[in-house]
Structures are given as C-alpha cells and as structure tokens.
Amino acid sequence: MPAPRRQKAPAVFQPVVLIPNAELTDLDRLAIARTYDTFQIVKLTMDTARSRQTRIGPSEFGDPCAKCLARKLAESSKIEGDNWKAQIGTFGHAGLEQHYLDTFPWMYDVSWLENEDAPGGWERIIEVKPDLVATDEQPLYHLERRVKVGEYGSRNPRVLDGSCDMFEQGATYGIVRDWKFQGESSLKKSGSGKIGQTYHTQMNGYGKGYEDLGFNVTHVQLFALPRDDEIDAAKPVLMRYDRQMAVDALERLTALVDAADVMRDLGLGWESIIDAQAGAPGCWDCPRFDHADERDFVAAL
C-alpha cells in the first residue's frame, strides 16, 4: 500500500520589506498595509463557482475510488485547503481561451448569459459562427462549451454536464482537448502515458457530449503543460475516442444513485451506501472526506 503523503506545514503570508524598521515612515507603513490588502484580493481569486461546486461533474465521474465517488454523489463535505497551484491552472485556461479569441476573431460570436453562479452574475458564451465550414487545414475551435455528458439514475434521472476546454473540429476529424497544468511528477507520468482513469473518462465524457450534438469525434487529448518548466517540456497525450468508457461510467453512477434511492425509501441515507464501497489505495480525496467527517462529528458534540 502506498505510503501516506507527507503534509507540509502551512505557509504564513509575510511580505518582504527592504526598508529598515528604524527608517519606516507613515507612508511606508501605508504601503505595507496596502500589500496585505492586495494579497487578500488576490487570494479571493480562488473563491470561484468551480471551487464551491458540490454537484459531481465530468472531472470526477471516472474516479476509480468507489467510496469517494459515492461521497461526491452524496455531496459530502471534505476539507479543502487553499490550492494556488490549481488556480494557476485556472488562469492558464483563461489565458489560452483569450489567445484563441484574439488569434481567430473572425470565428466567434460572443454573448453573455445571466448566471447567478458566475462572477458578476453573468457568464460569457463563446460559439463558433454557424456559417463557417471546418476543413482539415483550418479547423474550427469550440472553446469552453458546456456539453451534456448524459443522464444517470433510473428512477430520478440526473444530468451530468460540464465545460469542455476545447473541441477542435476538422473536416475528417474531431479532437476533444483538455488543458492540464502539471508539476514535475505529474508531467513525467503524462510523458509515459500514465494519465489515470479519472482524466481519461473525463475527456471521453466530453467526447460523448459533442458526439451527441452531432459532431464527429475521433480523438481525445490530455494536453499536459508544464507548470514549473519551459513550454517545450509539454507532453500532450493523444488517444482515440472511446464512447463506451463514458457510457460505463454513467452506468456506474446510476447503480450508486439507484441504490441510494432505495435506501431513501427505507428511511436511510447515503451512509450505508458509502460504507459499502471500497476505497482505492492511495486515493487523494479519502483523507479529506475522513477529516471532514471527524470535524462534523466533533462539531455535533
């Protein structure tokens, strides 16, 4: 069984001031105070609709840990630390999206849709203009389009949908592309083709969503980009599209929520379903859910 991950001591924010304390003026102290205020504003960038999401999405429905999959379906709480590395990925996604918009301005219609979960209450919608025709030499790029992966649950169907980073539409091919900003160890795994079931299922889920919309989907690609290295260290991983992987994952969700619906009829909750599932060795989320359970137990005393 893998060794548990070593937890680093939490960092404490402390600005570096190259002014001797004995020489500090009121204006210096004001600038220092403004540094703390700026840090808090920057830190709030991690408080996004995505970070608050509790409903299961395409990035999770292929989780190999059955116990955590059941916990996510039950919308159980887990301990979440500040994740600046993930936020760097969010910035990278936004930057790549804007780059494509700037590079191919003739290709897109941009509109705004009211959405209470989006920053400012509005969500930007970017769609390829309908009169354009894709060719293999000049494909069309569908950016951050929300697609419906499918439904799960026999008695009470739920919708699984999510925003796909990019779908590249050629005349004879279609590639689902998912940007991942990875550290050294994850990038090394991607370079050897070890991307994991969760990522693989996520991309095929988006592929199913696009295929269900009538697009020709031939490949999926985890476009692994270096977070801590030069761009040429990128390791894009290309695979053929596998619709059945997404279908099987939806059926797995259906089995769990159907069992939960039966338990609900008996006056029971998700706890018995979660307890019956086996955890996956080395699962990253299991300790976070376990710690949240301990926190909630102590709070109830």
N, C-alpha and C positions, 0 to 999 in steps of 0.2 A: 504494500500500500504506500502511495507517495507520502513523503514527509510533509508535515503541515507547513504552510507558508509562514515565514518569519515576518512579524508585524514591525514596521518601523515606527519609531517614536514620532508623534505628530509634530509637524513644523509649527513654529511660532513666528508670526509675521513681525519683522523688525527692520525698518528702513535703515539704510547706510547713510549717515550724515557726515560729510567730510568738513565739518566746521567744529573746532574745539568747543566744548561745553562752556568754557570760561568766556568765549567770544560771542556766544549766541545773543542775538538781538530779538526784539519782539517780532520783527519781520521774518527772521529765520524761523522762530517758533511757529508763526502763522503758516509758513511754507511746509514745515514738518507736519502740522495738523492737517493741511490740505493733502499731504501724501497719504495719511491714514484714510481720509475721506475718499480719495481716488481709489485706493485699494479696495474699499468696501463696495464701490460702484463696479469695479472690475470683477470682484468676486460674485456679484449678483448675476453675471452672465451665465453662471451655472444653474440659476433658478429658471429653467425653461419649461415649456409644456412637456417636452420629451422627458426631462428629469422627474417630473411629477406624475408621469403616466403610470397607472397601475394595471390597466387592462392589457392582456397579453397581445403581443404584436408579432410580425414576421421575424424579427430578430431573435425571438425566443421560442417559437413553436417547434423548433427542431432540437430543443435542449435534450441531450442524452440522459440527463438525470430525471427519472420519473417522479421522484419526490419533489424536486423543485418545480417541475412542470405543473404538478398538481397544486403546489403552493401559489404559483403565478396565476393559474386559473381561478383559484380561490381569492385572489388579490390580497394575499397575506402580506403583512408589512415585513420589511427587512431593514437592517442597519445599513445606511448609505453614508459613506464618508464623502467629503469634497473630492471630486475627480477632475482635476485640472487637465490631466492628460487626455481624458475623453473630450473635454471642452476644446482643446486644441484641434481635435478631430472635427468637432462641430464647425469651428472657424474654417478649417480646411475645406469642408464640404461647401460652405457658403462661398468661399473664395473661388473654388472650381466652377460652381454654378454661375457666378458672376462672370468668370472668364469666358465661359461658353456663350453667355448672353452678349458679351462685348465683341467676341470674335465673329459670331454669326447673327448680327442684329436683324437681318432680313428674314430670319427663320421663325421668329417667335411673336406670339401675341401674349401680352402681359396684362392681367387684370387682377382685381382684388375682391376677395370674398369675405364676408363678415364671419368671423370665427372667434368666439369668446375665449378659446384656449390659446389663441395665437397672441404674440406680443402686440399690444395696442388694440387688440380685438379684431384684427384683420389679417388675412392670410393671402400671400401673393400666389397667384395661379399662373403658371407658365405653360403654354401649349404651342406645339408646332402648328404653323398656319396650314389650314386644311387644303389649300390649293397647291401645295408643294408635293413633288414626287421624289421619292427616295431612289437613289442609284447607289451602286456599289462604290463608285468613285466619290460621290458626295452624299453620304448618308444623312439622315435626319436624327437629331439628338433630342430625345424626350427627357426633360430634366425634372427631378423631384416630383414626378407624377404619382398621385395616390391611386393605388390599384387594389382591387378586391382579390385576395388570395383565394377565398372560398368561405363556405359556411361549415360549422361544426355543431354537433348536438342534434339528436334525433327528435326529442320532444319539444325543445325550446331552442331553435337554431340561433346561433350567434355568428356574427360576421367577423372574419379576420381580414384586416386590410392594413396597408401601410404605405409609406412614401418610398419609392424606389429611386436611388441616386441618379441612375441614367439608364435609358434603353436606347441603344444605337440601332437604328432601322436602316438597313441597306435594301437593295432590290431583291437579293437572294439570301440574305442572312439577317439575323436579329440577335443582338448580344445584350443581355442584362449585365450591367456593370455596377459593382458596389465598391465605393472607395473605403479603404481601411488604412488608418494612420497607425503604424505599428512600431513598437520598440524593438530593440535588437533581437531578443529571444523569439518574439512572435514573427518577426520578419524572416528569421532563419528557418522557422517551421514552414512558413509560406514558400520559401525558396526550395524546400524539399517536397512541396506538395501536400503538407500536413495542415489542412485548413480547418478540420473538425466538422462534425456533423451539423452543429448549430448554424455556422456560416453557410455551409453547402445547402442546407434546407431552406434557409432564408432566401438565397438567390433563386433557387428553383421555385419558391413560392411566388416571388415577383414575376418569374417567367410564366408561371401558370396564369397570374393575373393579366399579363399582357396578352398571352395566347387567348384567354377567354374574351378579350376585347377584339380579337380578330387579327392580331399581329402574328407574323411568322417568327417564332423564337427558335433559334438553333443552338445558341451557346449561352453560358453564364460565366462571369469572370469576377473573381475577387481581386481588385486592383490594389495590391498591397504597396503602400507608400511609406518610406522611412520617416519616422518622427524625429530620429536623432542622428540622421546621416544625410549624405548628399543624395539628390534625386535619382542619380544613376544606380543607386542601390535598390531601387524599386523592384518588386518581384510579383508582377501580375500573374495570377493563376487562372488559366483558361480551361473550361470543361464543357462537354456537350450538355445541353439542357436535358433534364430528367424530370418530366412532369410527375411520374409516379412517386418520386420522393416526396413531393409536396402533398400529393393525394394521401399517401400513407401517414404523413404527419398529421393531417387534418383528421384522419380516422382515429389516430391515437388520442387527439383531443376529444373527439366525440365519445370514445369509450370512457374517458375520465368524467366528462360533464354529465353523461347519461347516468353513470354510477352515482354521482353527486345528487342528481335529480331524484333518484330512487331513495337515497338516504334522507333527502329533504322530506319526502312523503312520510317517512318513518319518524320524523321529528328530529333527525340528526343533521349534523353539519358536515363540513369538509374534513374535519379532523380525522374521522375514521378512514377516509379515502387517502389522505396524505400519509397517515401512519402505515398503511398497507403497501406503500410504494417503496421500492429500493432506491437508495441514494447511489450516485455514481462516484467511484473513487476519485479523489482529487477535485471534487466539484467546488467551484469558486463561490457559488451562491449559498450552499448549505450552511456554512458558519454564519453568514449574515442573517439568514432566516432564524437560525437557532438562537443567536444573540438577541434578536428582536423578540422571540418567544420568551426568553428569560427576562428581558426588560418589561414586557407586558405583564408577566406573572408577578414580578416584584411590585409593579405599579398597582396591581389589583389587591395586594395585601393590605 
